[in-house]
Amino acid sequence: MRRELVTDYDTLPPRSRLVRERLAEAGIDARIIVLPESAHTAALAAHAIGCPVGAIANSLVLVADGEPILVMTSGAHRVDFVVLAEQIGAESVAMASPAVVRSSTGQVIGGVAPVGHPAPLPTYLDESLSAFGEVWTAGGTAETVLPLTFAQLTEVTGGRMVRVR
């Protein structure tokens, strides 16, 4: 059962308002939900939302050949950096530091939305997310989430579908 507090625009956190504005500019009427508690793991988010853990689209800011990228991956598994590097044609892929995450997205780890960043990041989408009619992403803070179809996620991010494991 979903436990949620749907908020109107005026009561959303500032980062979530920015995410909602960017989605609206892309023609997506997003419903951002503020969870009663922060959901720092895919399992906690899935439980709070009432969806399969695989439908949680974790937003990972990684560094590929020295440049930040965004990888939206299913909460059901971890990214294999060697496989991802091969898929995107990079020599190396590693986790970004919290400072790089913040500077490239304007958001914090655990709350990175697919949009609302100072500048778009090259984005890669885990192919396994396409199996879900609805995927759930962070909404700009660790307490906010939003549902998108895989097609909407692809369109709004300009993301390329890849294998990450």
C-alpha positions in Angstrom: 0.0 0.0 0.0 1.4 3.4 -0.9 2.1 5.8 1.8 2.4 9.2 0.2 1.8 12.9 0.7 1.1 14.5 -2.7 2.0 18.1 -2.5 1.1 21.1 -4.6 3.7 23.1 -6.4 4.0 25.8 -3.6 4.8 23.3 -0.9 7.4 21.3 -2.8 11.1 21.8 -1.9 12.8 24.3 -4.2 14.8 21.6 -6.0 11.7 19.6 -6.7 9.9 22.7 -8.0 12.8 23.1 -10.5 12.5 19.4 -11.5 8.7 19.9 -12.0 9.3 23.0 -14.1 11.8 21.2 -16.4 9.4 18.3 -16.8 6.5 20.7 -17.7 8.7 22.4 -20.2 9.1 19.0 -21.8 5.4 18.5 -21.9 5.2 16.1 -18.9 2.7 16.8 -16.2 4.7 15.3 -13.4 3.2 14.3 -10.0 6.0 14.7 -7.4 5.4 12.9 -4.2 7.0 13.7 -0.9 7.5 10.5 1.1 6.9 10.5 4.8 10.6 9.4 5.3 13.7 9.6 3.2 14.2 6.6 1.0 18.0 6.3 0.6 17.9 2.8 -0.9 15.9 1.3 -3.8 14.4 -1.2 -1.4 13.2 1.5 1.0 11.8 3.5 -1.9 10.0 0.5 -3.4 8.4 -0.3 0.0 7.3 3.3 0.6 5.9 3.6 -2.9 4.5 0.1 -3.2 6.2 -0.9 -6.4 8.7 -3.6 -7.4 12.3 -2.7 -6.5 13.3 -3.1 -10.2 11.0 -0.2 -11.1 13.1 2.2 -9.0 15.3 4.1 -11.4 18.4 4.9 -9.3 20.1 8.1 -10.6 23.9 7.5 -10.4 26.3 10.3 -11.2 29.5 8.6 -12.4 32.7 9.8 -14.0 33.5 8.4 -17.4 37.0 9.3 -18.7 37.0 12.3 -16.3 33.6 13.7 -17.2 30.3 13.4 -15.2 27.6 11.3 -16.7 24.1 10.2 -15.4 23.2 6.6 -15.3 19.6 5.7 -14.5 19.7 2.1 -13.4 17.2 -0.4 -12.0 17.1 -0.7 -8.2 17.2 -4.5 -8.7 20.9 -4.6 -9.4 24.2 -2.8 -9.3 26.1 -1.3 -12.3 29.1 -3.2 -13.5 31.5 -0.4 -14.4 33.5 -2.6 -16.8 30.3 -3.5 -18.7 29.1 0.1 -18.7 32.4 1.4 -19.9 32.3 -1.0 -22.9 28.7 0.0 -23.6 29.4 3.7 -23.7 32.9 3.5 -25.3 34.8 4.8 -22.2 38.1 3.7 -21.0 37.1 4.0 -17.4 34.0 4.6 -15.3 34.0 5.3 -11.5 31.7 6.7 -8.9 31.6 10.5 -8.7 32.4 12.2 -5.4 29.6 14.0 -3.5 31.1 17.3 -4.6 30.9 16.3 -8.3 27.4 15.1 -7.9 26.3 18.4 -6.3 28.2 20.6 -8.8 26.9 18.7 -11.9 23.3 18.3 -10.8 22.6 20.9 -8.1 21.2 17.9 -6.1 22.5 15.6 -3.5 23.2 11.9 -3.6 20.0 10.0 -3.0 17.9 12.8 -4.5 19.2 13.2 -8.1 16.4 13.6 -10.5 16.7 12.9 -14.2 16.3 16.7 -14.9 16.7 20.0 -13.2 20.5 20.1 -13.5 22.5 23.3 -14.3 23.4 21.7 -17.7 22.2 18.4 -19.2 24.5 15.4 -18.5 25.1 12.6 -21.0 22.6 10.1 -19.8 22.4 6.3 -20.1 19.3 4.3 -19.2 19.5 0.7 -17.9 17.7 -1.4 -20.5 16.0 -3.4 -17.8 13.9 -0.3 -16.8 12.1 -0.6 -20.2 10.3 -3.7 -18.8 8.2 -1.5 -16.4 5.2 0.5 -17.4 6.1 3.0 -14.8 9.5 3.8 -13.3 10.1 5.9 -10.2 12.9 8.4 -10.0 14.1 10.8 -7.3 12.4 14.2 -7.5 15.3 16.4 -6.6 15.6 15.5 -2.9 16.0 12.3 -1.0 12.4 12.6 0.2 10.7 13.2 -3.2 9.9 10.7 -6.0 8.0 10.9 -9.3 6.6 8.3 -11.7 7.5 8.4 -15.4 7.0 6.0 -18.2 10.2 4.7 -19.7 9.3 6.6 -22.9 9.0 9.8 -20.9 12.3 9.1 -19.1 14.0 8.5 -22.4 12.5 11.6 -24.0 13.2 14.1 -21.2 16.8 12.9 -20.6 17.7 12.2 -24.2 19.2 9.1 -22.7 20.6 6.1 -24.5 19.5 2.7 -23.5 22.5 0.5 -22.5 23.3 -2.7 -20.6 24.8 -2.0 -17.2 25.4 -5.5 -15.9 
